[in-house]
Amino acid sequence: MANLIGGIQEAAMATSPREFDLPCPTTLEEIMEKLSVRAAAFQMPFQIKGGVPGQRIAFEKEPNLDVTLWLYLKEGARIRIQPVVSESRTSIGGMRVDKNSVLRKGVKGATVGLAAERGAYIDTVTETVKKILNGEEVADYIAPEVPAGAEPPKDWTMTFLLCLFLGGIGVHRYYVGKVGTGVLFTLTGGLLGIGYLVDLIKILCGKFTDKNGNYIQKQK
């Protein structure tokens, strides 16, 4: 029980906000300008946004970890990086769990492990932001190589074109590995055209997933 509680606390801490102080006051626009000069150092694109949560620099969702990061400027010299985790929930044995963790790692210890991965991503972005704002050198982001034998990510453009022209018979679903629903689309004309349209909208919005639950998104 103690190990379980400790694991839950560790998972909560992994996705908690990060904060650090700058040597002198600045503005959000100045921060945006400095980060934009070194945009290649970041894994995900970012932009200034307003809205209900207030003006902030928002990093786009990390597709494999489902994490969006919001950067706030507090009192002119304090940076707060707020993780926003969009978990996809499913039910296993009566328990509501993060679907991504089940797909990626299996049930036992999955939520804690996925939280640790999210935490590592948040720490990396936070450290990169801190170095840039302090005038330190940072390297460009380099995407990790696909391990030998691993299936490479599906191409967004190919997925979109297959859905656009052959979505009525489910070819795009075969392409991303969803063979079962692909057959269903073939037999029903893309669920009478409704399923085809839903998939097309999801692809355009970056919400369509492959068989492993990974979002298929357009490369920036």
Helices and strands as residue ranges (DSSP letters): H 2-14, E 18-21, H 28-37, G 39-41, E 46-49, E 56-62, E 67-74, E 78-85, E 89-92, E 95-98, H 99-105, H 110-133, H 156-166, G 167-169, H 171-175, H 179-192, H 194-205
